[in-house]
Amino acid sequence: MTNIALDVIGQARMYLEYAGKLSGENRSDDDMAYKRDVLDYKNFLITELPNGDFADTIARQYCFDQWHFLFLNELQHSKDETLSAIAQKSLKEVTYHLRWSSEWVVRLGDGTEESKEKMQRAIDDVWMYTGEMFTQTDEEKALVNEGILPDASKLLSVWTDELKRVLNEATLDLPTDEWMQEGGKNGVHTEYLGFILAEMQYLPRAYPDATW
């Protein structure tokens, strides 16, 4: 899990470095990560949820990994050469992430009575946060039309089919609730993101001239 975290941090740095250049203000990846306020963050709510127990962590990781793999597979064909290069590099890492998390879903779901109960409960709990991965803001829609971003809404059916396949192997049930929690990509977050940023940003803000 530490290796996966390091991979994702490395991917985030590449995106943030590029975003800093596009801002026209020559902002570094550290500036983008440590010097933005909570409302300036646009992310899936599923990524800011607490770790919970191991089943919670695996459920969240698998649902995201499955989307991430499909998204990067399409993003590598972006007309934006930088995004395409990031996607191609990241896809190799995320392929491993997906294999790891999906295997744990099966291992826990088809394990003991207790692990099965916890894994099913974790999938049910995280379910309402998955729909946001397939919605698009107006800005994203414009980038889709320009061939820069893939159309995330078209990934839903494949994502669902893969989820069904893995859950079936794990002897788990696919949730049927259609109501989804959204807002993260518009800057409306859960209370958890504030705590994450407070811990992550404390040192760089307290000592802005410090270097690693």
MODELLER restraints for C-alpha pairs under 7 A, 6 or more apart:
rsr = mdl.restraints
at = mdl.atoms
rsr.add(forms.Gaussian(group=physical.xy_distance, feature=features.Distance(at['CA:4:A'], at['CA:97:A']), mean=6.55, stdev=0.5))
rsr.add(forms.Gaussian(group=physical.xy_distance, feature=features.Distance(at['CA:7:A'], at['CA:93:A']), mean=6.86, stdev=0.5))
rsr.add(forms.Gaussian(group=physical.xy_distance, feature=features.Distance(at['CA:11:A'], at['CA:90:A']), mean=6.52, stdev=0.5))
rsr.add(forms.Gaussian(group=physical.xy_distance, feature=features.Distance(at['CA:13:A'], at['CA:29:A']), mean=5.86, stdev=0.5))
rsr.add(forms.Gaussian(group=physical.xy_distance, feature=features.Distance(at['CA:16:A'], at['CA:29:A']), mean=4.82, stdev=0.5))
rsr.add(forms.Gaussian(group=physical.xy_distance, feature=features.Distance(at['CA:16:A'], at['CA:32:A']), mean=6.23, stdev=0.5))
rsr.add(forms.Gaussian(group=physical.xy_distance, feature=features.Distance(at['CA:17:A'], at['CA:28:A']), mean=5.81, stdev=0.5))
rsr.add(forms.Gaussian(group=physical.xy_distance, feature=features.Distance(at['CA:17:A'], at['CA:29:A']), mean=4.63, stdev=0.5))
rsr.add(forms.Gaussian(group=physical.xy_distance, feature=features.Distance(at['CA:20:A'], at['CA:26:A']), mean=5.79, stdev=0.5))
rsr.add(forms.Gaussian(group=physical.xy_distance, feature=features.Distance(at['CA:20:A'], at['CA:27:A']), mean=4.44, stdev=0.5))
rsr.add(forms.Gaussian(group=physical.xy_distance, feature=features.Distance(at['CA:20:A'], at['CA:28:A']), mean=5.62, stdev=0.5))
rsr.add(forms.Gaussian(group=physical.xy_distance, feature=features.Distance(at['CA:20:A'], at['CA:29:A']), mean=6.50, stdev=0.5))
rsr.add(forms.Gaussian(group=physical.xy_distance, feature=features.Distance(at['CA:20:A'], at['CA:32:A']), mean=6.77, stdev=0.5))
rsr.add(forms.Gaussian(group=physical.xy_distance, feature=features.Distance(at['CA:21:A'], at['CA:27:A']), mean=6.47, stdev=0.5))
rsr.add(forms.Gaussian(group=physical.xy_distance, feature=features.Distance(at['CA:34:A'], at['CA:201:A']), mean=5.06, stdev=0.5))
rsr.add(forms.Gaussian(group=physical.xy_distance, feature=features.Distance(at['CA:34:A'], at['CA:204:A']), mean=6.58, stdev=0.5))
rsr.add(forms.Gaussian(group=physical.xy_distance, feature=features.Distance(at['CA:38:A'], at['CA:194:A']), mean=6.43, stdev=0.5))
rsr.add(forms.Gaussian(group=physical.xy_distance, feature=features.Distance(at['CA:39:A'], at['CA:187:A']), mean=4.85, stdev=0.5))
rsr.add(forms.Gaussian(group=physical.xy_distance, feature=features.Distance(at['CA:39:A'], at['CA:188:A']), mean=6.84, stdev=0.5))
rsr.add(forms.Gaussian(group=physical.xy_distance, feature=features.Distance(at['CA:40:A'], at['CA:187:A']), mean=6.16, stdev=0.5))
rsr.add(forms.Gaussian(group=physical.xy_distance, feature=features.Distance(at['CA:41:A'], at['CA:187:A']), mean=5.82, stdev=0.5))
rsr.add(forms.Gaussian(group=physical.xy_distance, feature=features.Distance(at['CA:42:A'], at['CA:184:A']), mean=5.72, stdev=0.5))
rsr.add(forms.Gaussian(group=physical.xy_distance, feature=features.Distance(at['CA:42:A'], at['CA:185:A']), mean=4.26, stdev=0.5))
rsr.add(forms.Gaussian(group=physical.xy_distance, feature=features.Distance(at['CA:42:A'], at['CA:186:A']), mean=5.96, stdev=0.5))
rsr.add(forms.Gaussian(group=physical.xy_distance, feature=features.Distance(at['CA:42:A'], at['CA:187:A']), mean=5.21, stdev=0.5))
rsr.add(forms.Gaussian(group=physical.xy_distance, feature=features.Distance(at['CA:43:A'], at['CA:184:A']), mean=5.12, stdev=0.5))
rsr.add(forms.Gaussian(group=physical.xy_distance, feature=features.Distance(at['CA:43:A'], at['CA:185:A']), mean=4.90, stdev=0.5))
rsr.add(forms.Gaussian(group=physical.xy_distance, feature=features.Distance(at['CA:44:A'], at['CA:132:A']), mean=6.61, stdev=0.5))
rsr.add(forms.Gaussian(group=physical.xy_distance, feature=features.Distance(at['CA:44:A'], at['CA:133:A']), mean=6.74, stdev=0.5))
rsr.add(forms.Gaussian(group=physical.xy_distance, feature=features.Distance(at['CA:44:A'], at['CA:184:A']), mean=5.15, stdev=0.5))
rsr.add(forms.Gaussian(group=physical.xy_distance, feature=features.Distance(at['CA:44:A'], at['CA:185:A']), mean=6.11, stdev=0.5))
rsr.add(forms.Gaussian(group=physical.xy_distance, feature=features.Distance(at['CA:45:A'], at['CA:129:A']), mean=6.47, stdev=0.5))
rsr.add(forms.Gaussian(group=physical.xy_distance, feature=features.Distance(at['CA:45:A'], at['CA:184:A']), mean=5.17, stdev=0.5))
rsr.add(forms.Gaussian(group=physical.xy_distance, feature=features.Distance(at['CA:45:A'], at['CA:189:A']), mean=6.55, stdev=0.5))
rsr.add(forms.Gaussian(group=physical.xy_distance, feature=features.Distance(at['CA:45:A'], at['CA:190:A']), mean=6.93, stdev=0.5))
rsr.add(forms.Gaussian(group=physical.xy_distance, feature=features.Distance(at['CA:46:A'], at['CA:60:A']), mean=6.85, stdev=0.5))
rsr.add(forms.Gaussian(group=physical.xy_distance, feature=features.Distance(at['CA:46:A'], at['CA:129:A']), mean=5.44, stdev=0.5))
rsr.add(forms.Gaussian(group=physical.xy_distance, feature=features.Distance(at['CA:46:A'], at['CA:130:A']), mean=6.99, stdev=0.5))
rsr.add(forms.Gaussian(group=physical.xy_distance, feature=features.Distance(at['CA:48:A'], at['CA:192:A']), mean=6.25, stdev=0.5))
rsr.add(forms.Gaussian(group=physical.xy_distance, feature=features.Distance(at['CA:48:A'], at['CA:193:A']), mean=5.64, stdev=0.5))
rsr.add(forms.Gaussian(group=physical.xy_distance, feature=features.Distance(at['CA:49:A'], at['CA:192:A']), mean=6.47, stdev=0.5))
rsr.add(forms.Gaussian(group=physical.xy_distance, feature=features.Distance(at['CA:51:A'], at['CA:57:A']), mean=5.23, stdev=0.5))
rsr.add(forms.Gaussian(group=physical.xy_distance, feature=features.Distance(at['CA:55:A'], at['CA:118:A']), mean=6.10, stdev=0.5))
rsr.add(forms.Gaussian(group=physical.xy_distance, feature=features.Distance(at['CA:55:A'], at['CA:119:A']), mean=5.16, stdev=0.5))
rsr.add(forms.Gaussian(group=physical.xy_distance, feature=features.Distance(at['CA:55:A'], at['CA:122:A']), mean=5.85, stdev=0.5))
rsr.add(forms.Gaussian(group=physical.xy_distance, feature=features.Distance(at['CA:56:A'], at['CA:122:A']), mean=4.87, stdev=0.5))
rsr.add(forms.Gaussian(group=physical.xy_distance, feature=features.Distance(at['CA:58:A'], at['CA:101:A']), mean=6.05, stdev=0.5))
rsr.add(forms.Gaussian(group=physical.xy_distance, feature=features.Distance(at['CA:58:A'], at['CA:104:A']), mean=6.94, stdev=0.5))
rsr.add(forms.Gaussian(group=physical.xy_distance, feature=features.Distance(at['CA:58:A'], at['CA:105:A']), mean=6.73, stdev=0.5))
rsr.add(forms.Gaussian(group=physical.xy_distance, feature=features.Distance(at['CA:59:A'], at['CA:122:A']), mean=5.89, stdev=0.5))
rsr.add(forms.Gaussian(group=physical.xy_distance, feature=features.Distance(at['CA:59:A'], at['CA:123:A']), mean=5.43, stdev=0.5))
rsr.add(forms.Gaussian(group=physical.xy_distance, feature=features.Distance(at['CA:59:A'], at['CA:126:A']), mean=6.98, stdev=0.5))
rsr.add(forms.Gaussian(group=physical.xy_distance, feature=features.Distance(at['CA:60:A'], at['CA:126:A']), mean=6.34, stdev=0.5))
rsr.add(forms.Gaussian(group=physical.xy_distance, feature=features.Distance(at['CA:61:A'], at['CA:101:A']), mean=6.37, stdev=0.5))
rsr.add(forms.Gaussian(group=physical.xy_distance, feature=features.Distance(at['CA:62:A'], at['CA:98:A']), mean=6.45, stdev=0.5))
rsr.add(forms.Gaussian(group=physical.xy_distance, feature=features.Distance(at['CA:62:A'], at['CA:101:A']), mean=5.00, stdev=0.5))
rsr.add(forms.Gaussian(group=physical.xy_distance, feature=features.Distance(at['CA:62:A'], at['CA:102:A']), mean=5.84, stdev=0.5))
rsr.add(forms.Gaussian(group=physical.xy_distance, feature=features.Distance(at['CA:65:A'], at['CA:94:A']), mean=6.89, stdev=0.5))
rsr.add(forms.Gaussian(group=physical.xy_distance, feature=features.Distance(at['CA:65:A'], at['CA:97:A']), mean=6.48, stdev=0.5))
rsr.add(forms.Gaussian(group=physical.xy_distance, feature=features.Distance(at['CA:65:A'], at['CA:98:A']), mean=5.12, stdev=0.5))
rsr.add(forms.Gaussian(group=physical.xy_distance, feature=features.Distance(at['CA:66:A'], at['CA:98:A']), mean=6.10, stdev=0.5))
rsr.add(forms.Gaussian(group=physical.xy_distance, feature=features.Distance(at['CA:66:A'], at['CA:159:A']), mean=6.51, stdev=0.5))
rsr.add(forms.Gaussian(group=physical.xy_distance, feature=features.Distance(at['CA:67:A'], at['CA:159:A']), mean=6.38, stdev=0.5))
rsr.add(forms.Gaussian(group=physical.xy_distance, feature=features.Distance(at['CA:69:A'], at['CA:91:A']), mean=6.57, stdev=0.5))
rsr.add(forms.Gaussian(group=physical.xy_distance, feature=features.Distance(at['CA:69:A'], at['CA:94:A']), mean=5.99, stdev=0.5))
rsr.add(forms.Gaussian(group=physical.xy_distance, feature=features.Distance(at['CA:69:A'], at['CA:95:A']), mean=6.45, stdev=0.5))
rsr.add(forms.Gaussian(group=physical.xy_distance, feature=features.Distance(at['CA:70:A'], at['CA:155:A']), mean=6.86, stdev=0.5))
rsr.add(forms.Gaussian(group=physical.xy_distance, feature=features.Distance(at['CA:72:A'], at['CA:87:A']), mean=5.19, stdev=0.5))
rsr.add(forms.Gaussian(group=physical.xy_distance, feature=features.Distance(at['CA:72:A'], at['CA:91:A']), mean=6.00, stdev=0.5))
rsr.add(forms.Gaussian(group=physical.xy_distance, feature=features.Distance(at['CA:73:A'], at['CA:91:A']), mean=6.85, stdev=0.5))
rsr.add(forms.Gaussian(group=physical.xy_distance, feature=features.Distance(at['CA:74:A'], at['CA:150:A']), mean=5.88, stdev=0.5))
rsr.add(forms.Gaussian(group=physical.xy_distance, feature=features.Distance(at['CA:75:A'], at['CA:84:A']), mean=5.93, stdev=0.5))
rsr.add(forms.Gaussian(group=physical.xy_distance, feature=features.Distance(at['CA:75:A'], at['CA:87:A']), mean=5.92, stdev=0.5))
rsr.add(forms.Gaussian(group=physical.xy_distance, feature=features.Distance(at['CA:75:A'], at['CA:149:A']), mean=6.18, stdev=0.5))
rsr.add(forms.Gaussian(group=physical.xy_distance, feature=features.Distance(at['CA:75:A'], at['CA:150:A']), mean=5.87, stdev=0.5))
rsr.add(forms.Gaussian(group=physical.xy_distance, feature=features.Distance(at['CA:76:A'], at['CA:84:A']), mean=4.13, stdev=0.5))
rsr.add(forms.Gaussian(group=physical.xy_distance, feature=features.Distance(at['CA:76:A'], at['CA:85:A']), mean=6.68, stdev=0.5))
rsr.add(forms.Gaussian(group=physical.xy_distance, feature=features.Distance(at['CA:76:A'], at['CA:87:A']), mean=4.95, stdev=0.5))
rsr.add(forms.Gaussian(group=physical.xy_distance, feature=features.Distance(at['CA:76:A'], at['CA:88:A']), mean=5.44, stdev=0.5))
rsr.add(forms.Gaussian(group=physical.xy_distance, feature=features.Distance(at['CA:77:A'], at['CA:84:A']), mean=5.94, stdev=0.5))
rsr.add(forms.Gaussian(group=physical.xy_distance, feature=features.Distance(at['CA:78:A'], at['CA:84:A']), mean=5.29, stdev=0.5))
rsr.add(forms.Gaussian(group=physical.xy_distance, feature=features.Distance(at['CA:78:A'], at['CA:147:A']), mean=6.07, stdev=0.5))
rsr.add(forms.Gaussian(group=physical.xy_distance, feature=features.Distance(at['CA:78:A'], at['CA:148:A']), mean=4.89, stdev=0.5))
rsr.add(forms.Gaussian(group=physical.xy_distance, feature=features.Distance(at['CA:78:A'], at['CA:149:A']), mean=6.24, stdev=0.5))
rsr.add(forms.Gaussian(group=physical.xy_distance, feature=features.Distance(at['CA:79:A'], at['CA:147:A']), mean=5.77, stdev=0.5))
rsr.add(forms.Gaussian(group=physical.xy_distance, feature=features.Distance(at['CA:79:A'], at['CA:148:A']), mean=5.27, stdev=0.5))
rsr.add(forms.Gaussian(group=physical.xy_distance, feature=features.Distance(at['CA:80:A'], at['CA:148:A']), mean=5.66, stdev=0.5))
rsr.add(forms.Gaussian(group=physical.xy_distance, feature=features.Distance(at['CA:102:A'], at['CA:166:A']), mean=6.78, stdev=0.5))
rsr.add(forms.Gaussian(group=physical.xy_distance, feature=features.Distance(at['CA:105:A'], at['CA:170:A']), mean=6.49, stdev=0.5))
rsr.add(forms.Gaussian(group=physical.xy_distance, feature=features.Distance(at['CA:106:A'], at['CA:166:A']), mean=6.85, stdev=0.5))
rsr.add(forms.Gaussian(group=physical.xy_distance, feature=features.Distance(at['CA:106:A'], at['CA:169:A']), mean=6.26, stdev=0.5))
rsr.add(forms.Gaussian(group=physical.xy_distance, feature=features.Distance(at['CA:106:A'], at['CA:170:A']), mean=4.07, stdev=0.5))
rsr.add(forms.Gaussian(group=physical.xy_distance, feature=features.Distance(at['CA:107:A'], at['CA:170:A']), mean=6.97, stdev=0.5))
rsr.add(forms.Gaussian(group=physical.xy_distance, feature=features.Distance(at['CA:108:A'], at['CA:115:A']), mean=5.13, stdev=0.5))
rsr.add(forms.Gaussian(group=physical.xy_distance, feature=features.Distance(at['CA:108:A'], at['CA:116:A']), mean=5.73, stdev=0.5))
rsr.add(forms.Gaussian(group=physical.xy_distance, feature=features.Distance(at['CA:108:A'], at['CA:119:A']), mean=6.29, stdev=0.5))
rsr.add(forms.Gaussian(group=physical.xy_distance, feature=features.Distance(at['CA:109:A'], at['CA:115:A']), mean=6.27, stdev=0.5))
rsr.add(forms.Gaussian(group=physical.xy_distance, feature=features.Distance(at['CA:109:A'], at['CA:116:A']), mean=4.20, stdev=0.5))
rsr.add(forms.Gaussian(group=physical.xy_distance, feature=features.Distance(at['CA:109:A'], at['CA:119:A']), mean=5.77, stdev=0.5))
rsr.add(forms.Gaussian(group=physical.xy_distance, feature=features.Distance(at['CA:109:A'], at['CA:170:A']), mean=4.64, stdev=0.5))
rsr.add(forms.Gaussian(group=physical.xy_distance, feature=features.Distance(at['CA:109:A'], at['CA:171:A']), mean=6.08, stdev=0.5))
rsr.add(forms.Gaussian(group=physical.xy_distance, feature=features.Distance(at['CA:109:A'], at['CA:172:A']), mean=6.16, stdev=0.5))
rsr.add(forms.Gaussian(group=physical.xy_distance, feature=features.Distance(at['CA:110:A'], at['CA:116:A']), mean=6.26, stdev=0.5))
rsr.add(forms.Gaussian(group=physical.xy_distance, feature=features.Distance(at['CA:110:A'], at['CA:170:A']), mean=4.89, stdev=0.5))
rsr.add(forms.Gaussian(group=physical.xy_distance, feature=features.Distance(at['CA:110:A'], at['CA:171:A']), mean=5.88, stdev=0.5))
rsr.add(forms.Gaussian(group=physical.xy_distance, feature=features.Distance(at['CA:120:A'], at['CA:172:A']), mean=6.17, stdev=0.5))
rsr.add(forms.Gaussian(group=physical.xy_distance, feature=features.Distance(at['CA:124:A'], at['CA:175:A']), mean=6.01, stdev=0.5))
rsr.add(forms.Gaussian(group=physical.xy_distance, feature=features.Distance(at['CA:127:A'], at['CA:175:A']), mean=6.94, stdev=0.5))
rsr.add(forms.Gaussian(group=physical.xy_distance, feature=features.Distance(at['CA:128:A'], at['CA:179:A']), mean=6.40, stdev=0.5))
rsr.add(forms.Gaussian(group=physical.xy_distance, feature=features.Distance(at['CA:128:A'], at['CA:180:A']), mean=4.47, stdev=0.5))
rsr.add(forms.Gaussian(group=physical.xy_distance, feature=features.Distance(at['CA:128:A'], at['CA:181:A']), mean=5.57, stdev=0.5))
rsr.add(forms.Gaussian(group=physical.xy_distance, feature=features.Distance(at['CA:129:A'], at['CA:180:A']), mean=6.00, stdev=0.5))
rsr.add(forms.Gaussian(group=physical.xy_distance, feature=features.Distance(at['CA:129:A'], at['CA:181:A']), mean=5.37, stdev=0.5))
rsr.add(forms.Gaussian(group=physical.xy_distance, feature=features.Distance(at['CA:131:A'], at['CA:180:A']), mean=5.61, stdev=0.5))
rsr.add(forms.Gaussian(group=physical.xy_distance, feature=features.Distance(at['CA:132:A'], at['CA:182:A']), mean=5.49, stdev=0.5))
rsr.add(forms.Gaussian(group=physical.xy_distance, feature=features.Distance(at['CA:134:A'], at['CA:152:A']), mean=4.96, stdev=0.5))
rsr.add(forms.Gaussian(group=physical.xy_distance, feature=features.Distance(at['CA:134:A'], at['CA:153:A']), mean=4.62, stdev=0.5))
rsr.add(forms.Gaussian(group=physical.xy_distance, feature=features.Distance(at['CA:134:A'], at['CA:156:A']), mean=6.28, stdev=0.5))
rsr.add(forms.Gaussian(group=physical.xy_distance, feature=features.Distance(at['CA:135:A'], at['CA:152:A']), mean=6.79, stdev=0.5))
rsr.add(forms.Gaussian(group=physical.xy_distance, feature=features.Distance(at['CA:135:A'], at['CA:153:A']), mean=6.06, stdev=0.5))
rsr.add(forms.Gaussian(group=physical.xy_distance, feature=features.Distance(at['CA:143:A'], at['CA:149:A']), mean=5.52, stdev=0.5))
rsr.add(forms.Gaussian(group=physical.xy_distance, feature=features.Distance(at['CA:144:A'], at['CA:150:A']), mean=5.72, stdev=0.5))
rsr.add(forms.Gaussian(group=physical.xy_distance, feature=features.Distance(at['CA:144:A'], at['CA:151:A']), mean=5.89, stdev=0.5))
rsr.add(forms.Gaussian(group=physical.xy_distance, feature=features.Distance(at['CA:164:A'], at['CA:174:A']), mean=6.47, stdev=0.5))
rsr.add(forms.Gaussian(group=physical.xy_distance, feature=features.Distance(at['CA:167:A'], at['CA:173:A']), mean=6.42, stdev=0.5))
rsr.add(forms.Gaussian(group=physical.xy_distance, feature=features.Distance(at['CA:167:A'], at['CA:174:A']), mean=6.80, stdev=0.5))
rsr.add(forms.Gaussian(group=physical.xy_distance, feature=features.Distance(at['CA:183:A'], at['CA:189:A']), mean=6.49, stdev=0.5))
